[in-house]
Amino acid sequence: MARAVHEAGTQRVRFTKLESLVLCALRLYYHEQMRLATDQERCAISAGEIRERLIQAGRPAAQLSPRLLAHALRKLARHLLVSIT
């Protein structure tokens, strides 16, 4: 469980369960990539790979439609937590 908190306590936003799970999965992926000790400053993952990781973690595939996943990623991008390319 993790919580992103603004130092001044402003700019609060509520995420859905799916958005929170996607953010946690992305954080785990980031740590896995940084452990490889490559010279890259950024890591990239496809939406399909995120979906597969969430399914392996126990999330039902029916609840992970491409539309819902895209909506969750766009909301995270809107708050500058991820970058969609």
C-alpha positions as CSV (number, residue, x, y, z in Angstrom):
1,M,0.0,0.0,0.0
2,A,1.3,3.4,-0.9
3,R,0.1,7.0,-0.8
4,A,1.3,9.9,-2.8
5,V,1.1,13.0,-0.6
6,H,1.7,16.6,-1.6
7,E,4.1,18.3,0.9
8,A,1.8,21.2,1.4
9,G,-1.3,19.0,1.7
10,T,-2.9,20.6,-1.4
11,Q,-4.0,19.3,-4.8
12,R,-5.9,16.2,-3.5
13,V,-7.3,13.8,-5.9
14,R,-9.2,10.5,-5.4
15,F,-8.3,7.5,-7.6
16,T,-10.5,4.5,-8.2
17,K,-9.4,1.0,-7.2
18,L,-8.3,0.2,-10.8
19,E,-6.3,3.5,-11.1
20,S,-4.6,2.7,-7.8
21,L,-3.8,-0.8,-8.9
22,V,-2.4,0.4,-12.2
23,L,-0.2,2.9,-10.4
24,C,1.1,0.2,-8.0
25,A,1.8,-2.2,-10.9
26,L,3.7,0.6,-12.7
27,R,5.7,1.3,-9.6
28,L,6.7,-2.3,-9.3
29,Y,7.6,-2.5,-12.9
30,Y,9.8,0.7,-12.5
31,H,11.6,-0.9,-9.6
32,E,12.2,-4.1,-11.6
33,Q,13.7,-2.1,-14.5
34,M,15.9,0.1,-12.3
35,R,17.2,-3.0,-10.5
36,L,18.7,-4.2,-13.9
37,A,21.1,-1.2,-13.6
38,T,20.9,-0.1,-17.2
39,D,21.9,3.4,-18.2
40,Q,18.3,4.3,-19.1
41,E,16.6,7.1,-17.1
42,R,13.1,6.0,-18.2
43,C,11.3,2.8,-18.5
44,A,8.4,2.0,-20.9
45,I,5.7,-0.6,-20.8
46,S,2.7,-1.3,-23.1
47,A,-0.9,-1.2,-21.9
48,G,-1.1,-4.9,-22.8
49,E,1.7,-5.7,-20.5
50,I,0.1,-3.8,-17.7
51,R,-3.1,-5.7,-18.3
52,E,-1.3,-9.0,-18.2
53,R,0.5,-8.1,-15.0
54,L,-2.8,-7.2,-13.3
55,I,-4.4,-10.4,-14.5
56,Q,-1.5,-12.4,-13.1
57,A,-1.9,-10.5,-9.8
58,G,-5.5,-11.8,-9.6
59,R,-7.6,-9.1,-11.2
60,P,-10.4,-10.6,-13.3
61,A,-9.8,-10.1,-17.0
62,A,-13.4,-9.0,-17.5
63,Q,-12.7,-6.0,-15.3
64,L,-9.7,-4.9,-17.4
65,S,-11.2,-3.9,-20.7
66,P,-8.9,-1.8,-22.9
67,R,-11.3,1.1,-22.6
68,L,-11.2,1.0,-18.7
69,L,-7.4,0.6,-18.7
70,A,-7.0,3.5,-21.1
71,H,-9.2,5.7,-19.0
72,A,-7.2,4.9,-15.9
73,L,-3.9,5.7,-17.7
74,R,-5.2,8.9,-19.1
75,K,-6.3,10.1,-15.6
76,L,-2.8,9.2,-14.2
77,A,-1.2,11.1,-17.1
78,R,-3.5,14.1,-16.4
79,H,-1.9,14.2,-12.9
80,L,1.6,13.8,-14.3
81,L,2.2,10.4,-12.7
82,V,2.7,8.7,-16.0
83,S,3.5,9.7,-19.6
84,I,1.6,8.2,-22.5
85,T,3.5,7.9,-25.8
